[in-house]
């Protein structure tokens, strides 16, 4: 956590200036969780507003924020999203794998990227 003059934390705007110093490997999990969160929220009207999709999307956005600001609780959100995304993807795959190839491919990619970024984030020891 970055601190300046006493107990005040560094604002997000000043962290945005330091994005250029971060590598693509550090920004990839943040981008993944942010994009997935936005996609889940955009897909809500098309899926008839299921609450689990909305909660998963919001949780993805919160995880992206916590990884970006390097919060100590980011790893717990990553772990929770690992189980939620795996369950959601495998359940969906079980029912649509032979009937909808596009959805099946996207669920396989989603679960693969979730596993990849979970392993990468947790292997660093701290939030990336």
N, CA, C and O atoms as a DFTB+ gen file, in Angstrom:
512 C
 N C O
     1  1       0.838      -1.168       0.000
     2  2       0.000       0.000       0.000
     3  2       0.890       1.239       0.000
     4  3       1.875       1.304       0.735
     5  1       0.550       2.185      -0.798
     6  2       1.329       3.413      -0.886
     7  2       0.774       4.424       0.113
     8  3      -0.436       4.635       0.188
     9  1       1.654       5.036       0.863
    10  2       1.217       6.055       1.815
    11  2       1.994       7.329       1.556
    12  3       3.162       7.305       1.168
    13  1       1.320       8.432       1.779
    14  2       1.974       9.726       1.657
    15  2       1.610      10.566       2.870
    16  3       0.454      10.571       3.295
    17  1       2.551      11.254       3.413
    18  2       2.360      12.208       4.517
    19  2       1.309      11.737       5.521
    20  3       0.147      12.136       5.453
    21  1       1.719      10.911       6.421
    22  2       0.794      10.457       7.456
    23  2       0.047       9.203       7.015
    24  3       0.626       8.286       6.432
    25  1      -1.236       9.186       7.305
    26  2      -2.040       8.003       7.020
    27  2      -2.840       8.114       5.725
    28  3      -3.620       7.214       5.413
    29  1      -2.670       9.170       4.984
    30  2      -3.420       9.313       3.731
    31  2      -2.874       8.349       2.695
    32  3      -1.662       8.189       2.555
    33  1      -3.771       7.714       1.975
    34  2      -3.355       6.790       0.925
    35  2      -3.248       7.540      -0.396
    36  3      -3.894       8.566      -0.608
    37  1      -2.415       6.999      -1.277
    38  2      -2.230       7.616      -2.581
    39  2      -3.515       7.470      -3.395
    40  3      -4.038       6.361      -3.505
    41  1      -4.039       8.553      -3.968
    42  2      -5.273       8.466      -4.739
    43  2      -5.068       7.680      -6.034
    44  3      -3.951       7.538      -6.531
    45  1      -6.181       7.178      -6.559
    46  2      -6.138       6.368      -7.774
    47  2      -5.594       7.179      -8.946
    48  3      -4.893       6.633      -9.798
    49  1      -5.905       8.470      -9.002
    50  2      -5.442       9.303     -10.119
    51  2      -3.919       9.321     -10.208
    52  3      -3.362       9.303     -11.305
    53  1      -3.251       9.357      -9.073
    54  2      -1.790       9.360      -9.129
    55  2      -1.248       7.983      -9.486
    56  3      -0.147       7.873     -10.026
    57  1      -2.009       6.932      -9.191
    58  2      -1.584       5.593      -9.599
    59  2      -1.726       5.420     -11.108
    60  3      -0.977       4.658     -11.720
    61  1      -2.670       6.114     -11.701
    62  2      -2.837       6.044     -13.156
    63  2      -1.624       6.601     -13.875
    64  3      -1.320       6.172     -14.988
    65  1      -0.926       7.544     -13.267
    66  2       0.271       8.097     -13.879
    67  2       1.400       7.070     -13.905
    68  3       2.291       7.135     -14.752
    69  1       1.354       6.119     -12.965
    70  2       2.406       5.118     -12.858
    71  2       2.116       3.857     -13.668
    72  3       2.864       2.884     -13.566
    73  1       1.061       3.849     -14.462
    74  2       0.701       2.670     -15.243
    75  2       1.784       2.335     -16.261
    76  3       1.998       1.163     -16.571
    77  1       2.458       3.330     -16.773
    78  2       3.497       3.095     -17.778
    79  2       4.662       2.287     -17.207
    80  3       5.353       1.584     -17.944
    81  1       4.877       2.387     -15.906
    82  2       5.975       1.632     -15.304
    83  2       5.601       0.167     -15.084
    84  3       6.484      -0.681     -14.956
    85  1       4.309      -0.136     -15.041
    86  2       3.879      -1.526     -14.903
    87  2       4.038      -2.239     -16.232
    88  3       3.823      -1.646     -17.289
    89  1       4.405      -3.478     -16.184
    90  2       4.528      -4.255     -17.404
    91  2       3.189      -4.827     -17.821
    92  3       2.194      -4.728     -17.103
    93  1       3.189      -5.427     -19.000
    94  2       1.964      -6.045     -19.511
    95  2       1.537      -7.209     -18.630
    96  3       0.346      -7.494     -18.509
    97  1       2.501      -7.882     -18.016
    98  2       2.173      -9.016     -17.142
    99  2       1.440      -8.556     -15.890
   100  3       0.612      -9.293     -15.355
   101  1       1.729      -7.360     -15.421
   102  2       1.041      -6.838     -14.240
   103  2      -0.341      -6.289     -14.586
   104  3      -1.249      -6.323     -13.755
   105  1      -0.503      -5.790     -15.797
   106  2      -1.789      -5.222     -16.202
   107  2      -2.763      -6.262     -16.750
   108  3      -3.967      -6.007     -16.792
   109  1      -2.276      -7.416     -17.164
   110  2      -3.139      -8.431     -17.776
   111  2      -4.246      -8.919     -16.842
   112  3      -5.396      -8.976     -17.278
   113  1      -3.968      -9.277     -15.578
   114  2      -5.075      -9.703     -14.712
   115  2      -6.078      -8.588     -14.444
   116  3      -7.280      -8.837     -14.357
   117  1      -5.589      -7.369     -14.313
   118  2      -6.477      -6.235     -14.077
   119  2      -7.394      -6.045     -15.272
   120  3      -8.598      -5.846     -15.112
   121  1      -6.827      -6.107     -16.466
   122  2      -7.630      -5.964     -17.682
   123  2      -8.613      -7.120     -17.828
   124  3      -9.765      -6.901     -18.201
   125  1      -8.186      -8.336     -17.543
   126  2      -9.067      -9.500     -17.664
   127  2     -10.282      -9.362     -16.753
   128  3     -11.418      -9.485     -17.211
   129  1     -10.050      -9.105     -15.464
   130  2     -11.173      -9.015     -14.539
   131  2     -12.062      -7.806     -14.858
   132  3     -13.280      -7.884     -14.702
   133  1     -11.479      -6.710     -15.294
   134  2     -12.274      -5.543     -15.668
   135  2     -13.131      -5.784     -16.895
   136  3     -14.310      -5.430     -16.916
   137  1     -12.541      -6.387     -17.920
   138  2     -13.290      -6.654     -19.156
   139  2     -14.394      -7.675     -18.918
   140  3     -15.508      -7.511     -19.414
   141  1     -14.095      -8.725     -18.163
   142  2     -15.112      -9.738     -17.871
   143  2     -16.252      -9.126     -17.063
   144  3     -17.419      -9.428     -17.313
   145  1     -15.926      -8.273     -16.102
   146  2     -16.970      -7.617     -15.322
   147  2     -17.887      -6.773     -16.181
   148  3     -19.108      -6.824     -16.032
   149  1     -17.308      -6.000     -17.077
   150  2     -18.122      -5.169     -17.973
   151  2     -18.951      -6.043     -18.922
   152  3     -20.125      -5.758     -19.158
   153  1     -18.346      -7.103     -19.464
   154  2     -19.083      -7.994     -20.365
   155  2     -20.261      -8.663     -19.665
   156  3     -21.343      -8.771     -20.242
   157  1     -20.064      -9.106     -18.445
   158  2     -21.171      -9.730     -17.714
   159  2     -22.305      -8.740     -17.490
   160  3     -23.476      -9.105     -17.603
   161  1     -21.975      -7.502     -17.175
   162  2     -23.024      -6.512     -16.959
   163  2     -23.707      -6.118     -18.266
   164  3     -24.903      -5.829     -18.278
   165  1     -22.957      -6.106     -19.358
   166  2     -23.558      -5.792     -20.664
   167  2     -24.477      -6.924     -21.120
   168  3     -25.502      -6.671     -21.755
   169  1     -24.125      -8.150     -20.807
   170  2     -24.920      -9.297     -21.234
   171  2     -26.167      -9.530     -20.389
   172  3     -26.977     -10.395     -20.721
   173  1     -26.335      -8.791     -19.322
   174  2     -27.506      -8.972     -18.459
   175  2     -28.841      -8.887     -19.205
   176  3     -29.665      -9.789     -19.050
   177  1     -29.093      -7.847     -20.004
   178  2     -30.397      -7.786     -20.675
   179  2     -30.616      -8.935     -21.661
   180  3     -31.749      -9.374     -21.857
   181  1     -29.555      -9.418     -22.272
   182  2     -29.685     -10.505     -23.244
   183  2     -29.959     -11.851     -22.576
   184  3     -30.506     -12.760     -23.201
   185  1     -29.582     -11.973     -21.316
   186  2     -29.753     -13.226     -20.586
   187  2     -30.967     -13.181     -19.653
   188  3     -31.131     -14.067     -18.814
   189  1     -31.813     -12.163     -19.790
   190  2     -33.030     -12.017     -18.997
   191  2     -32.735     -11.722     -17.524
   192  3     -33.467     -12.177     -16.645
   193  1     -31.683     -10.974     -17.251
   194  2     -31.325     -10.437     -15.941
   195  2     -31.157     -11.490     -14.841
   196  3     -31.799     -11.377     -13.797
   197  1     -30.328     -12.494     -15.039
   198  2     -30.089     -13.430     -13.933
   199  2     -29.192     -12.788     -12.869
   200  3     -28.173     -12.186     -13.210
   201  1     -29.555     -12.908     -11.587
   202  2     -28.789     -12.216     -10.548
   203  2     -27.359     -12.746     -10.384
   204  3     -26.472     -11.986      -9.998
   205  1     -27.120     -14.014     -10.665
   206  2     -25.765     -14.540     -10.480
   207  2     -24.785     -13.955     -11.491
   208  3     -23.600     -13.808     -11.191
   209  1     -25.267     -13.623     -12.682
   210  2     -24.400     -12.980     -13.676
   211  2     -24.067     -11.552     -13.230
   212  3     -22.931     -11.100     -13.379
   213  1     -25.049     -10.857     -12.691
   214  2     -24.818      -9.488     -12.212
   215  2     -23.831      -9.477     -11.044
   216  3     -22.910      -8.660     -11.014
   217  1     -24.023     -10.376     -10.092
   218  2     -23.117     -10.422      -8.936
   219  2     -21.704     -10.811      -9.347
   220  3     -20.731     -10.279      -8.811
   221  1     -21.588     -11.731     -10.288
   222  2     -20.267     -12.123     -10.770
   223  2     -19.594     -10.962     -11.506
   224  3     -18.392     -10.744     -11.357
   225  1     -20.361     -10.226     -12.292
   226  2     -19.812      -9.061     -12.991
   227  2     -19.339      -7.984     -12.034
   228  3     -18.263      -7.416     -12.217
   229  1     -20.136      -7.700     -11.016
   230  2     -19.748      -6.694     -10.022
   231  2     -18.519      -7.159      -9.253
   232  3     -17.617      -6.370      -8.972
   233  1     -18.491      -8.437      -8.917
   234  2     -17.335      -8.975      -8.190
   235  2     -16.067      -8.909      -9.044
   236  3     -14.983      -8.664      -8.514
   237  1     -16.186      -9.124     -10.351
   238  2     -15.043      -8.995     -11.254
   239  2     -14.528      -7.556     -11.277
   240  3     -13.318      -7.332     -11.254
   241  1     -15.427      -6.594     -11.323
   242  2     -15.003      -5.192     -11.337
   243  2     -14.325      -4.803     -10.024
   244  3     -13.330      -4.079     -10.029
   245  1     -14.859      -5.278      -8.909
   246  2     -14.235      -4.994      -7.620
   247  2     -12.854      -5.646      -7.541
   248  3     -11.922      -5.066      -6.986
   249  1     -12.727      -6.848      -8.095
   250  2     -11.433      -7.529      -8.101
   251  2     -10.424      -6.770      -8.952
   252  3      -9.265      -6.631      -8.560
   253  1     -10.851      -6.277     -10.112
   254  2      -9.944      -5.489     -10.953
   255  2      -9.470      -4.248     -10.212
   256  3      -8.288      -3.905     -10.261
   257  1     -10.382      -3.578      -9.531
   258  2     -10.006      -2.394      -8.750
   259  2      -9.031      -2.760      -7.635
   260  3      -8.037      -2.067      -7.419
   261  1      -9.319      -3.847      -6.932
   262  2      -8.458      -4.212      -5.803
   263  2      -7.067      -4.647      -6.272
   264  3      -6.079      -4.404      -5.580
   265  1      -6.982      -5.283      -7.432
   266  2      -5.667      -5.629      -7.977
   267  2      -4.910      -4.378      -8.420
   268  3      -3.699      -4.273      -8.225
   269  1      -5.633      -3.437      -9.014
   270  2      -4.999      -2.204      -9.484
   271  2      -4.462      -1.373      -8.331
   272  3      -3.373      -0.807      -8.418
   273  1      -5.232      -1.301      -7.250
   274  2      -4.808      -0.496      -6.102
   275  2      -4.007      -1.308      -5.088
   276  3      -3.623      -0.793      -4.038
   277  1      -3.756      -2.584      -5.405
   278  2      -2.935      -3.482      -4.584
   279  2      -3.461      -3.607      -3.160
   280  3      -2.713      -3.475      -2.191
   281  1      -4.741      -3.860      -3.054
   282  2      -5.368      -4.077      -1.743
   283  2      -4.981      -5.437      -1.204
   284  3      -4.728      -6.366      -1.971
   285  1      -4.934      -5.557       0.099
   286  2      -4.534      -6.824       0.717
   287  2      -5.596      -7.904       0.541
   288  3      -5.272      -9.091       0.565
   289  1      -6.842      -7.520       0.365
   290  2      -7.924      -8.486       0.218
   291  2      -8.156      -8.907      -1.225
   292  3      -9.109      -9.638      -1.499
   293  1      -7.332      -8.477      -2.139
   294  2      -7.505      -8.823      -3.556
   295  2      -7.373     -10.324      -3.785
   296  3      -8.113     -10.898      -4.584
   297  1      -6.436     -10.960      -3.092
   298  2      -6.238     -12.398      -3.298
   299  2      -7.464     -13.195      -2.889
   300  3      -7.743     -14.239      -3.479
   301  1      -8.204     -12.723      -1.889
   302  2      -9.409     -13.446      -1.466
   303  2     -10.508     -13.327      -2.508
   304  3     -11.262     -14.277      -2.718
   305  1     -10.612     -12.191      -3.156
   306  2     -11.580     -12.049      -4.240
   307  2     -11.194     -12.905      -5.436
   308  3     -12.061     -13.479      -6.095
   309  1      -9.908     -12.997      -5.721
   310  2      -9.435     -13.837      -6.821
   311  2      -9.767     -15.304      -6.538
   312  3     -10.201     -16.027      -7.435
   313  1      -9.565     -15.738      -5.298
   314  2      -9.890     -17.118      -4.927
   315  2     -11.394     -17.363      -5.049
   316  3     -11.811     -18.389      -5.587
   317  1     -12.201     -16.441      -4.560
   318  2     -13.655     -16.596      -4.655
   319  2     -14.100     -16.634      -6.111
   320  3     -14.935     -17.459      -6.482
   321  1     -13.550     -15.750      -6.939
   322  2     -13.917     -15.747      -8.354
   323  2     -13.437     -17.002      -9.070
   324  3     -14.063     -17.432     -10.039
   325  1     -12.351     -17.593      -8.616
   326  2     -11.896     -18.849      -9.195
   327  2     -12.981     -19.916      -9.065
   328  3     -13.305     -20.606     -10.032
   329  1     -13.539     -20.043      -7.861
   330  2     -14.571     -21.054      -7.647
   331  2     -15.882     -20.699      -8.349
   332  3     -16.545     -21.574      -8.905
   333  1     -16.251     -19.436      -8.324
   334  2     -17.488     -19.009      -8.989
   335  2     -17.385     -19.201     -10.500
   336  3     -18.303     -19.735     -11.122
   337  1     -16.281     -18.772     -11.089
   338  2     -16.114     -18.876     -12.541
   339  2     -16.015     -20.329     -12.985
   340  3     -16.565     -20.698     -14.023
   341  1     -15.321     -21.159     -12.209
   342  2     -15.206     -22.570     -12.564
   343  2     -16.565     -23.252     -12.504
   344  3     -16.926     -24.003     -13.411
   345  1     -17.314     -22.996     -11.446
   346  2     -18.641     -23.595     -11.308
   347  2     -19.577     -23.117     -12.413
   348  3     -20.260     -23.924     -13.044
   349  1     -19.608     -21.822     -12.645
   350  2     -20.474     -21.253     -13.679
   351  2     -20.127     -21.803     -15.063
   352  3     -21.018     -22.174     -15.828
   353  1     -18.857     -21.855     -15.377
   354  2     -18.425     -22.314     -16.698
   355  2     -18.686     -23.800     -16.909
   356  3     -19.212     -24.202     -17.947
   357  1     -18.319     -24.607     -15.930
   358  2     -18.509     -26.044     -16.102
   359  2     -19.976     -26.435     -16.102
   360  3     -20.368     -27.362     -16.811
   361  1     -20.788     -25.748     -15.323
   362  2     -22.235     -25.999     -15.344
   363  2     -22.822     -25.645     -16.706
   364  3     -23.615     -26.403     -17.264
   365  1     -22.429     -24.493     -17.234
   366  2     -22.915     -24.072     -18.553
   367  2     -22.420     -25.016     -19.636
   368  3     -23.177     -25.382     -20.535
   369  1     -21.162     -25.411     -19.558
   370  2     -20.613     -26.340     -20.550
   371  2     -21.336     -27.681     -20.538
   372  3     -21.544     -28.275     -21.596
   373  1     -21.713     -28.158     -19.384
   374  2     -22.395     -29.442     -19.273
   375  2     -23.698     -29.448     -20.071
   376  3     -24.067     -30.460     -20.666
   377  1     -24.387     -28.311     -20.075
   378  2     -25.687     -28.255     -20.738
   379  2     -25.646     -27.795     -22.189
   380  3     -26.583     -28.083     -22.934
   381  1     -24.610     -27.098     -22.621
   382  2     -24.630     -26.544     -23.981
   383  2     -23.458     -26.961     -24.858
   384  3     -23.308     -26.433     -25.960
   385  1     -22.630     -27.883     -24.406
   386  2     -21.387     -28.160     -25.128
   387  2     -21.626     -28.642     -26.561
   388  3     -20.843     -28.305     -27.450
   389  1     -22.663     -29.407     -26.807
   390  2     -22.892     -29.924     -28.155
   391  2     -23.949     -29.140     -28.926
   392  3     -24.173     -29.406     -30.107
   393  1     -24.598     -28.184     -28.278
   394  2     -25.652     -27.451     -28.975
   395  2     -25.252     -26.033     -29.376
   396  3     -25.772     -25.506     -30.360
   397  1     -24.348     -25.413     -28.641
   398  2     -23.951     -24.036     -28.941
   399  2     -22.425     -23.942     -28.867
   400  3     -21.849     -23.790     -27.790
   401  1     -21.790     -24.035     -30.026
   402  2     -20.327     -24.089     -30.079
   403  2     -19.669     -22.772     -29.685
   404  3     -18.591     -22.775     -29.091
   405  1     -20.299     -21.655     -30.005
   406  2     -19.714     -20.352     -29.671
   407  2     -19.716     -20.141     -28.156
   408  3     -18.717     -19.709     -27.581
   409  1     -20.840     -20.447     -27.522
   410  2     -20.910     -20.324     -26.064
   411  2     -19.960     -21.303     -25.387
   412  3     -19.327     -20.964     -24.388
   413  1     -19.860     -22.495     -25.915
   414  2     -18.947     -23.491     -25.346
   415  2     -17.493     -23.029     -25.442
   416  3     -16.735     -23.148     -24.479
   417  1     -17.114     -22.510     -26.586
   418  2     -15.739     -22.022     -26.762
   419  2     -15.453     -20.843     -25.838
   420  3     -14.365     -20.749     -25.271
   421  1     -16.416     -19.951     -25.684
   422  2     -16.203     -18.798     -24.805
   423  2     -16.122     -19.225     -23.339
   424  3     -15.357     -18.641     -22.572
   425  1     -16.891     -20.225     -22.944
   426  2     -16.817     -20.718     -21.563
   427  2     -15.489     -21.423     -21.293
   428  3     -14.923     -21.298     -20.207
   429  1     -15.000     -22.158     -22.276
   430  2     -13.692     -22.818     -22.126
   431  2     -12.588     -21.766     -22.017
   432  3     -11.687     -21.895     -21.188
   433  1     -12.654     -20.735     -22.844
   434  2     -11.652     -19.656     -22.768
   435  2     -11.757     -18.913     -21.439
   436  3     -10.742     -18.577     -20.830
   437  1     -12.984     -18.659     -20.994
   438  2     -13.187     -17.947     -19.731
   439  2     -12.607     -18.728     -18.555
   440  3     -11.911     -18.157     -17.715
   441  1     -12.886     -20.011     -18.489
   442  2     -12.376     -20.802     -17.369
   443  2     -10.851     -20.961     -17.470
   444  3     -10.170     -20.977     -16.444
   445  1     -10.313     -21.078     -18.670
   446  2      -8.861     -21.201     -18.828
   447  2      -8.148     -19.920     -18.393
   448  3      -7.144     -19.980     -17.683
   449  1      -8.660     -18.771     -18.814
   450  2      -8.053     -17.500     -18.399
   451  2      -8.226     -17.259     -16.900
   452  3      -7.340     -16.704     -16.251
   453  1      -9.361     -17.673     -16.358
   454  2      -9.561     -17.537     -14.916
   455  2      -8.527     -18.353     -14.156
   456  3      -7.934     -17.859     -13.196
   457  1      -8.305     -19.587     -14.568
   458  2      -7.303     -20.428     -13.906
   459  2      -5.909     -19.824     -14.068
   460  3      -5.132     -19.791     -13.113
   461  1      -5.591     -19.347     -15.270
   462  2      -4.278     -18.757     -15.526
   463  2      -4.021     -17.540     -14.644
   464  3      -2.977     -17.444     -13.999
   465  1      -4.979     -16.608     -14.618
   466  2      -4.768     -15.382     -13.855
   467  2      -4.882     -15.612     -12.352
   468  3      -4.289     -14.870     -11.569
   469  1      -5.637     -16.629     -11.938
   470  2      -5.665     -16.975     -10.515
   471  2      -4.298     -17.501     -10.089
   472  3      -3.757     -17.086      -9.064
   473  1      -3.748     -18.410     -10.877
   474  2      -2.433     -18.969     -10.554
   475  2      -1.365     -17.883     -10.558
   476  3      -0.500     -17.861      -9.682
   477  1      -1.418     -16.984     -11.533
   478  2      -0.417     -15.919     -11.626
   479  2      -0.529     -14.942     -10.466
   480  3       0.483     -14.525      -9.903
   481  1      -1.749     -14.577     -10.108
   482  2      -1.946     -13.617      -9.018
   483  2      -1.544     -14.218      -7.678
   484  3      -0.893     -13.551      -6.874
   485  1      -1.917     -15.452      -7.430
   486  2      -1.607     -16.067      -6.144
   487  2      -0.145     -16.467      -6.041
   488  3       0.388     -16.542      -4.933
   489  1       0.519     -16.726      -7.156
   490  2       1.931     -17.112      -7.104
   491  2       2.836     -15.940      -6.744
   492  3       3.965     -16.140      -6.297
   493  1       2.350     -14.733      -6.934
   494  2       3.160     -13.553      -6.596
   495  2       3.193     -13.286      -5.108
   496  3       4.032     -12.518      -4.638
   497  1       2.287     -13.912      -4.346
   498  2       2.281     -13.719      -2.896
   499  2       1.483     -12.514      -2.449
   500  3       0.762     -12.581      -1.453
   501  1       1.600     -11.420      -3.164
   502  2       0.837     -10.221      -2.885
   503  2      -0.020      -9.933      -4.100
   504  3       0.187     -10.513      -5.165
   505  1      -0.990      -9.029      -3.941
   506  2      -1.805      -8.632      -5.084
   507  2      -0.899      -7.986      -6.122
   508  3      -0.057      -7.153      -5.789
   509  1      -1.074      -8.371      -7.373
   510  2      -0.189      -7.865      -8.426
   511  2      -0.485      -6.431      -8.771
   512  3       0.172      -5.857      -9.640
